[in-house]
């Protein structure tokens, strides 16, 4: 039940009973499979907290995360480590919050407060497939059917049907757009081919599905380096999730994000996918190309990336599959660097021309 408070909305509301008194607790629901990485929610929640402070003194916040694994929940918790000015707690879906485990003790009232007004969020008229495509397009700005299908975890045929329906409803449009220019002083150029774009109403639907209210800056969750959109490099990054699902059909490949910044480290992957392989919750870190670099340059950057990726996984206890999709001489250089791997790390190599083909993962080894 969506509830409204001033200019913002929450997924639900509850009055938790503790020792005969009651909290005033607003619920914010996060779905790990909704197209956003777990690091992107803090700006949104800060806006909600500001409204609670102003309109509902004494309120607390329950962040409820629906997730097939543990990592997403842990990263949501980590992203909130600086805390808020009101008590909050993060739990998995299905877990009731313990009053004593809030960031600090919520205010208690002698009797349950009146619930905030319920409202219709307007999302029930959209299918999950439509929402997934709009969420993907809003984050990546524009893309091909193949790219959207990969990131939305849908078949290409079904994605094409969904996008056509969204276009009929003026929520997406297929067109030749203008390139994002890294150097703004250069003449404007057009994209190399037509792509699917979200319209303003389509973006609004995606933002509402994430629980975003007005005046929330979501720019930091969008893909980095938009000037690369339309290049083979970006296409491979966006199709990494589909590549893994094809290569390992019996494994659980849950979600993925192209060109996303990771908190606490200076490097970031071309794409990051989260899943479970061989019974181990795993992050699949992708690097594409690098054939424009020298051998020494590749050696240096690979050491830095591999160390950073492993340390990033270590903080939440995940396994790491580090992948290099490139040419043979780049593979040989990377292979030489990746010796004495930890037992929870595997390195795999792939060819740009063989979409969906990857070697079997063997922990502590380099294959491909």
N, C-alpha and C positions, 0 to 999 in steps of 0.2 A: 504494500500500500504506500504509494508516494505521498509525502506530506510537504506542505509549503510553509516557509517561514520568511516573510518579507519577500525579497527578490530571489531567494534560493529555494531549492528543493532537496529533500532527503529521501532515501529509499524507504524508510519507515521510522517509527518512533516506539519507544517502550519505556515503561516505568518499572525499574528493577526494585524488588523489595529486599531490604537488608535491615535486620534487627528491628522490624516493625515500622521502618520508614522507607521512603521511596525516592528514587532518582528521577531525573528528567533527561532521558538519554535519547539522542537522535542517532539513527543508523545510516551509515553510508556503505553501500554494497559495491564490491569490486569483483568482476569476473576476469580471471586470468586469461581467458581466451577471447577477449574483446578487442584485440588489436593494439593495445598499449603495453609497453614494457612496464615493469613494476616500479620504476624509479620516477614516473611522471606525475604522480598524484599529489605531491605536496602543494604545488601552487593552487590547485583546485581546492584542496582541503583548507588551506589558509583563508581562502575567500569564505568558505562555509563557517569556519571558526569565527571570523570577524563578524558575520551576521548573527551567530549565536551569542557572542559577547554583547552585541548591541540590543538584540531583540529578546533574548532569553537568558538573563543572568542566572548562573547556577546550573546551566545545562552541561551535559557531558556528551562525548562522541564515541560511538561504537563503530569501528571500521571492520566490516565483515568480508572476508575474502573467500571466494569460491575458486578452488584450485585443485587440479588432479595430482599435484606433487607438493613437496615442502618448500622448494626454493623460492617460488613466487611470493609466498606468504612471508618468508624470512626477509626477502628484499623490501617488501612493503614496510615491514617493521623497521628495517635498517634505515629506510629513507625518512622515517619519522623520528629518528633518534634525537634530533634537536628539540623535539617536543612542540607543544602548543600551549597557549595560555589557558586552556580549559582541560579537564581530565579526559583522557582518551584511552582506548584499548583496541588492539588488533587481534582478531581471532579468525579461525577457519569457519566456513559455513557449517552450521550444525552444532557449534560449540557455544554454550551460553557463557557470557562474561562473568568473571568473579569480581565482585565489588572491590576486593582487596588488591586486585592486580591492575587496576587502572593506573595511569601514569602518576596520578595522585588522587586522593580520595574525593569522589564526587560529592557535591552538596546533597544532603538528604532533606526531604520534605515530610511533614506529618501525615499527609495523605497524597494519593496519586494526583498529579496535575491533570488538567484537561488536555487531551491530545490536540496537537496542532491540526489545522484543517487538512483533510485528504483531498487529493486532486487526481485527475487523469493526466498521465504524462504524455499521452499521444503516441506512444511507441507500440501499442498493442496492434495497430493496423499494419505494422511491418513484420515480415517474416525474419527469422534469425539470419537467413542467407542475405536478405536485403541489408540488414543492419551491418553484417560483417563486411560486405562490399563497400558500404558507405564509410565505415570505420577505417578500412584500409585506404581508400581514396583520400580521406581527410588527412591521414598521417603522411602519405607519400606524395600528395598534391595532384598527381596524374600518373597514369600508367596503362600498360597494355592488358588485354584480357588474361594473357598467360601470367603476368606479374600479379594481378589482382587475385587470380585463382590460387596461386601459390600461397600468398600471404593470408588469404581467407580460408584456406584448406578446403577448397571446393574443386570440382572438376572444371575443366576449361569450358566444356559445353554448357554446364549449368551456370557458370559465371557469366557467359555471354548472354544467356536467357535473362538472368537477373539484371544485368546492366541495361539490357534493352528495355526491360520493364521500368527500371528507375528513370531511364531517359523519357519514356512515355509520361511519367509522372513529374517530369522536370526537376528531378533530384540529381541527375548526372547527365553529362553531354559528351558525345564522341566528336572530337574536333582536332584540327591542327592548331596547336597553341604556340605561344611565344616562349622561346628558351629563357631559362633563368641564367642571367649573365653574371659570371664571377667578377668581371671587370665592367662596371656600369658605364664606363666612358666609351665602350665599343658600340658599333651599330647594332641595332636589334636584329635578332635572327629568329627563324621559326624552327620548331622541333623537326627532327628528321622524318617523322611519320605521325599520323593522327593518334591520339590517345584518349582514354576516358578521364574526364575531369568531374569532380563533384561541383554541383551548383551551390549557391549560397544556402538555399533551403536544405540541400543535402548535407552540407557541413553542419547546419543547425541540428538536424536529426542525429548525426553522429555525436555531436557534443552533448546533446541531451541523453543519449544512450550511455555516455561515460559519467553522467551526473554533473556535467559542467554547467555552471551558471554564467550569467553575463559578467563581463569584465574580468574573466579568467584568462590569463596568458598561457596558451597551450603551445606556443611556438617551439619550446624546448623539447617537446616530444615528437616533433616532426623529423623526417629524415634529414640528416646532415648533407651538406654539399649538393644542393638541388641543381647546380649547374651540370652535374653528371647524368641527370635524367635523360634517357634516350640513348645512352652509350651501352656497348656490350658489357662493360664492367658492371654497371648498375643493374642491367637485366639479369646477369648471373646472381648478383647479390639478392635481388628480390625473389629469384626462383630457387634459392638455396633450400627453403623449407620443402618445396615440392621435390627437389633433387633427393633429399634425405628420405622422404616418404617413399620414393620410387626405389631407392637403393636398399632400404631396410624395411620392407613392407610388413614384417612381423613385429617390428619394434614400435614403441609409442613415441610419436613425434607430435608434441603438443602445440607449440606456438613458436613464432619467430618474428624477428624485426630486422629490417635492413638499415644499415648506417645509423646506429644508435649510440649515443655517448653513454659510457658507463661511469658511475660515481666512484671517485677515489683513485682512478688510474688515468694516465695521460694518453694512452693509445686506445683505439676502439676498433672493433672488427668491421669488415665489410657487411657481414650479417651475423646475427646471433640467433641460434635456435635452441629451444629447451625441450627435453624429452627424457625418456627412460630407455636405455639400451642395455641388453644383457642383465636386466634387473638393477641397473645402476642409474640413479637420477643424474643427468648429464647435460652439460652445455656444449653445443657444437659451434665452434668459433671458425668463421670463414675468412680467408684472405684470398683475393683474386688478383691474378696478373703478377706484378712486380718485375716483368721482363724488361722494363725500361730502366731498371736500376743496375748498378754494377754488382759483381759477385760479393765484393766486400760490403756494399750497401745492403744487399739482401741478408748477408750473414748478421750484420749488426741489428737490423730492424727485426729479423726473425727471433733473435735472442731476446730482444726487448718485448716483443709481442707475446712470445711463449711464456716468458717469466711473468708478465703482467696477467695473462689469461689464467695461468695456473694459480697465482696468488688470489685472483678474483674468485676462482672456484673454491679455493681452500677456506675462505672465510665462511662459507656456508656448507662445506663438506661435499661438494659436487665433484663428479668425474668430469674430465675434459677431453673432448675430441677436437684436435686442432687440424684444420684442413687447408691445404694449399691447392687452389685450382689454377693451373698455369701450364707452361711449356716444360719440356723434359729437362733443359739445363737449369731452370729455376728449381724444379723438383730435386735435382741432384745437389744443388747448393743448400737447399733447406734440409735435405736428408743428412747432409754432413754436419749441420749445426745441431740437429735433434738427436744427439746421442745421450745415453744414460738417462732415459726418461723415467720419471716416477711411476710407480705401479698403478696410479689412478689417471694416467695421461696416455692418450694414443694420438699418433700423427698419421693422417691419411692424405694421399695425393689424388687429384682428379684432373681430367683433361677437359678443356672448355668445349670440345666438340662432342663429348659423350655425356650429355645430360642424363642424370639418373643413374650413372654407373660409378660406383665407389668400391674400394676393397673392403673386406671384412675387418671390423674393428678388433684389434688385439691390444690389450692394455700393456703399456710399457714398450711398445714397438712402433716402428715407422713402416707403413705399407703403402704400396701404390707406385 
